[in-house]
Amino acid sequence: MSTKIAPSILAANFSILKEEIEDVLKGGADYIHIDVMDGHFVPNITIGPVVLSSIRPITDKTLDVHLMIENPDQYIQDFVDAGADILTVHAEACTHLHRTIHLIKEAGIKPGVVINPATPVEMIKPILKDVDLVLFMTVNPGFGGQSFIPEVLDKVKQAAKWREELGLSFEIEADGGVNEETAKQCIAAGVDVLVAGSAIFNEIDRENAIKKIRQSN
Ligand SMILES: O=C(CO)[C@@H](O)[C@H](O)COP(=O)(O)O
């Protein structure tokens, strides 16, 4: 199956956000990746459910919402009501990860778990059977335009191995510093969904940028 591409709107021009999203959809985006930051869990503040609800009518494609926030349980219903299809929470931000993942499931959408580059993959092994997506941060979360951290690929390989051994079907996603070159390494390690911000939105021809990342294996 071909690798999915999820443009991260963090790198889009927010003054013309609808046009930016339509442009990457026309260019072949599979998911739209939406970064929610609270200025506490990460040192940056971005968007919340209000903006998500104005993105929802633009497309039926998957809205992949990455919560980089403290106390995610408190906001799950808001993001579900606003139209998220996948809601991904940080293992590092959840005191009771199992409860949070099941709250998302019970709210009727797909739960995902994400870990930072320095977090051991063993931390999420017990929750793998409950999630639809495992997101590996290949930069420290908070900002676009950072350099890819290649050591994360060993964790991707381990998760792909566990998926096979345990007969599970979650998708493996990588996010941060993804470009034509690093996409190749991600795909070889077992990544199914590549999140890319600058490598897509900083290009004039988004269709070509998406094609180059997707076909980099
Ligand atoms: O979640 C994040 C950053 O915290 C990412 O989604 C970035 O938005 C990816 O940007 P690039 O590294 O592709 O520019």
The ligand as a Gaussian input file, in Angstrom:
#p B3LYP/6-31G(d) Opt

LIG

0 1
 O        4.026000      18.661000      15.500000
 C        4.864000      19.240000      14.872000
 C        5.855000      20.081000      15.566000
 O        5.594000      20.021000      16.915000
 C        4.963000      19.000000      13.418000
 O        3.725000      18.587000      12.859000
 C        5.547000      20.096000      12.585000
 O        4.558000      20.972000      12.140000
 C        6.228000      19.498000      11.401000
 O        6.843000      20.502000      10.702000
 P        8.084000      20.221000       9.740000
 O        9.174000      19.673000      10.601000
 O        7.605000      19.229000       8.731000
 O        8.372000      21.567000       9.167000

